[in-house]
Structures are given as structure tokens and as C-alpha cells.
């Protein structure tokens, strides 16, 4: 049994050895099948796209422990790998031999916008990670201080190794891969920095030069061009990786947004600049919808990027990129053909930019060879475009200056001609002015006479309104005073009879015969007392005297109210209680108030108001009279309410509200009630001046009057008055 156990162990061990040998033979065969990239010189810098194989792994089936056994690697087939999909999860494989005397070789992945890059080196049957980077990691984590990803391949002289690159991106990717020695890699990086630095230097010079010109000429086109150059620089600064290096090295999350946002904004500003510079509203109005298409689509790209939908963002940028350049070139050519000379420079600028863009794209797809011109064609075209646009603006200013000088010359000539004509016309005008002056003087005299007549008529009408108010006042006073006087008068006769009976009794007591029979005399007096009912006389006298006192008190109240109300001719400002004025008005209107109308008072504590008391009483009288009239005309047969309330409006003003439940009025009537002579009363019942006088009195007090009315429900007048008259 022990022998059998050992045999099984020996068989299992042999099987494992056989499997390991098969895997090694497979890997060795696969490696031999791939072309070896040989670096033979320290000065050599080789683009390895043609010798690179790639494998799509969107399902993430492979890892560093399984990728060596994966099948399906395909050759890139071009100098620069291009992955146009918006979601990328690819493996790349190449094999390199170090045939130089340098201690190692370096690979440069010239893709600053790459989110994630992992590089593995084969060591026997396993992969060893030698690099981890991408713009989703802080810039300080990079082993090399470079905007591109520089990877030490750790390949000693004479060694050959296979490398795997794991590339993950959420946007389309162009991935130039270059291998060389330390010297050639540094030279390539320095050249790249120099050319891009020169590009940004050109943009800075153009930016500040045109900014200075803008502050001098204040032209909108210069402002738009400055904004365009700024965002153009920001877009290139972001896409080249320098913005990540210098502006937000510790915030890698911004890289997800800045390229799309800055690129979209610069395209939007370019469209707006083209609209105004090329004067499309004048020369090519039919193209305006195309401009709006670009503005809206780039706005959608920004929103999609912020929402994390990068596929939409980059699709819009890819589709619109070349189309927008062709559109601007075509539009500027059309406008130049229409006769606008400034469009020629614009056409040339965008044509050169489009050529540079085409060269750059053709280089990426391997149609053109990779050299210093094709590598930087986009920067060259962009800088030439910016320079030509600046020249176009300067030419436009020169054209405007020449046109202005010509216009000024014409204006000067016209001014001299006008001066001559003016001198000739002066003589004629003086005669006409003299004649016209006489006519105006006569017209002025006629107008003064008419004005005096109008003032007299106005005074008569105002006086008529006062007399109408006085009529209401007189009727109220007569009725109110007549009631208590009649009451007093009716009590006097019974009182006289009662006093006469008392005097009769007193006289009997005075005529007593003290020497006679007193008992009989007293009995006779008592009988008389019973006859006249002395207890009833006592009660009646008290009642009659109380009635006379009440009548006198009521008369005194009426006189006091009349004295309060009748200050119509006071011309001095006084601090008075509005409550007294309201109460005195209600007292005088009591006799004309129909029986179905109930007066409700809501008085809050308010300070005395500096005003013309008699004038305000006239305001209250006119408004309350109209309220009583409106409720009386309603003929509802129900109880109606006249509500008078006071309150503070704010810290410096008080308000008086007079509301009725009358007929109300429509908006077209409410808008006219303060117009002179406007009335809704029957002929002979009103002059139409009452509320006009009310409005002028409130204006004199520097107050406001607001009317709220609902047809069929009633009307409310809100009077707002300053506590202290502003004149003081």
C-alpha cells in the first residue's frame, strides 16, 4: 500500500512537470512568433506601432496572471495605435531587444490624457509590473517628471523581453509608443516641451497684445478674440498634460472634465467670434441656424461630460471637429465672395488650421510618416491661425479707421456747406422769428385769458362741491339738533304741571290756620296729595329732568362734532387725532344713514397726525357719503356695514380704511373715479368733483389713496398718511 501511494505521488509530480513544460513551450513559441524590436544605437528613437499587437478586453476577462495564455492578439498595423471607441480596455504586447551599451531602455507613451496605464515585463512564466500611471493618479506619483508617460523597461544590454501594456480609457485614444535610450528619450521630450512652449508663448503674446488693443479701441470683436485665444490655450494646455502638471497636480479628477469643457468652450467662442467678425447676420443670415447647431451641440457635450456620459461628449467633439473647420472655411469664403474683405484673412487662417488638422489626423492613421512637421502640425496650424486672425482684426480696425477718416472728411465738407446755408437762412429766419414772436405773444395773451377763465370756472365748481357738502352737513345738523330739542320741549309742559301741583301743596301748608283745627286742615292736605298722586309726581319729575339732561348732552355732542368737523378753512398744519375727525363725520352723517346700515369701528392705537384737519374731515365726509349712497342704492333689504378702521402702516405712516358692502364697481370705473367731473350718480345728485378733491387733498398731505373694489360686494378706500408732514 505504501508502494502504491508513492507511485501515485510520482505520477502526479510527473504530470505537473509535463504541464509546466507545455506552457513554457507555448509561450516560447508565441514570443518567437512576434517580431523583436531591436534598439541598436543610443541615438535611435523608434516608433513601435507596427511591431505591436493588441487585444480588446471589454469584458475584463484577463489579468496579469492570465494574459500570457490569451489568444486573439492582432497586429496594430500602423505606426501609431488608434482606438476610436469611447470605452477602451485593451492589452498591448511587444518584444524588445536592447542591443545598445545603455544599462536600460525607455518607452514613452505620448498620451497625456490616458486615464490608466499598467506595464508588465515577462520574467519566465510570470509577469512583473514595472509601471503604474495615468492621469487618474496624482502627478507626483510618476517616476519621471514628464507630461507623457516615460517607462523604464529595465532591460539590460543584450537582453530581450516581452512587455504587456494594459490600457484603460473612457474616451477615444491615440497612443504613440516610442522606445529609445535615455539620451534619445530626453532629447525627444525636450523637443516636445520646446515646441509646445513656443506655441504657448505665441498665444501669450497674441493674448496680451490684443488685450492691450481691446482696452484702447473697446471693440467687441477683440474681446471675443481674446476669450477665444484664452480658451484655445487652456484647451491645448489641458490636452497636452501641462495643465495637470502645473495647475492641478494633486486633483486628477479634473482631468476627466477639463479637456472636454475647454475644447467645447473654445469651439463655442470660435463660432460666436465668427458670427460677429464675419457679420453673418448681414452677409449670411441663412447660416445662423448652423451656428446655433454648433452652440447647442457643444453645450450638450459639456453637460454629458459633467453627467459622466463621455461617449456622447467625445462623439460630439469628433463629429463636429472637422465639420466645424470645413463650415467656417466655407462660410468665410462665401462672405468674402459677397464683398466683405475682412473674411479673406479669416478664410486663410481657418484654411491653414484645417490643413494642419488634416495632416495631424493622417499621421495618426499612418497615412503620413511621423516626423517633426506631422507630429506638431496641429500646433503649427493653430498658431498660424491665431496670428492670421489677429492680423484680420488689425486689418478690420485699419479699414474702419480709413472709413472713419473718409466719413469725417465728408462730414467736414458737409458741415462747411451747412454753415454757408445757415448764414443764408439766418436773415430769413430772423424775419420769420420776429413775425412768429408777435403771433406767439397774441396767442399767449389769449391763453392767459383762457387760463383765468378756467381758474374761475374751477373755483366755482369747487365751491359748488363745497356747497353740496355743506348742504349734507346742514341737513344733518338740523336733524340731529332738532331731535334732542324736541325731546326737551316735550318734557317742559309736564314738568310745569307737576311743579304747579307741588306749589299748590306748598301754598296749602303756608295757609294753615295755626289757631284752628290743625287735624282737619292736615287731613284736607293729605287728601289733596292722594288726589294728585305725590309719589308718581316725584318719579315723573326725575324722568323728565333726566330726559332734558340727555337732550342737552346730545346737543352738546353734536356741537362738539360740528366744531371738530367745521375746520375747513384752517391753513396751518396741526397734530390732531384722526379718530376725532372720523367720529365727528359719522355724527354728522348719522341722520342720513339708512336704518339697515350698521357702522363698525376698528380703531387701533395710532399717534396724532400732522395735517390740515378740516381738509381731512372733508375727505372722510366725501368717501363716507359715497359709501352710504352705494349701500342705499343696493336695495338688498339686508343689513349693510360701513367699516371704519385705523392702524399703523409702517413706522412712519398710518392708514385709514373705509369699507362698505355696497354695489362695488368694475375696473374701468375704478380707474376713473379720481378724474374731475366723472360720476356714476344720477343727474343732479353729484358734480363729479368729490373724489377729485379727495385725491388732491391726499396729495397735499404727501399721502396715498388706494381703492379696492369688487362688483356686487363693496368698495374699500385705503388712505396712507405720513405721521409727520414731509414739508416739516
Secondary structure as UniProt FT lines:
FT   HELIX           2..33
FT   STRAND          36..39
FT   TURN            42..43
FT   STRAND          45..47
FT   HELIX           49..51
FT   STRAND          53..56
FT   TURN            58..59
FT   TURN            64..66
FT   HELIX           67..69
FT   STRAND          74..75
FT   STRAND          81..83
FT   STRAND          88..98
FT   STRAND          106..110
FT   TURN            112..113
FT   STRAND          116..123
FT   TURN            124..125
FT   STRAND          126..133
FT   TURN            135..136
FT   HELIX           139..141
FT   STRAND          149..152
FT   TURN            157..158
FT   STRAND          160..169
FT   STRAND          173..180
FT   HELIX           182..217
FT   HELIX           220..239
FT   TURN            240..241
FT   HELIX           242..246
FT   TURN            249..250
FT   HELIX           252..254
FT   HELIX           255..277
FT   TURN            278..279
FT   HELIX           280..283
FT   HELIX           285..287
FT   HELIX           288..306
FT   TURN            307..308
FT   HELIX           310..337
FT   TURN            338..339
FT   HELIX           342..364
FT   TURN            365..366
FT   HELIX           372..375
FT   HELIX           377..510
FT   TURN            514..515
FT   HELIX           518..532
FT   HELIX           534..565
FT   TURN            568..569
FT   STRAND          574..576
FT   HELIX           578..589
FT   HELIX           590..592
FT   TURN            595..596
FT   STRAND          597..603
FT   STRAND          609..611
FT   HELIX           613..632
FT   TURN            633..634
FT   STRAND          640..650
FT   TURN            651..652
FT   STRAND          653..660
FT   HELIX           667..670
FT   TURN            671..674
FT   TURN            676..677
FT   TURN            683..684
FT   HELIX           690..700
FT   TURN            701..702
FT   STRAND          704..710
FT   TURN            711..713
FT   STRAND          714..722
FT   TURN            726..727
//
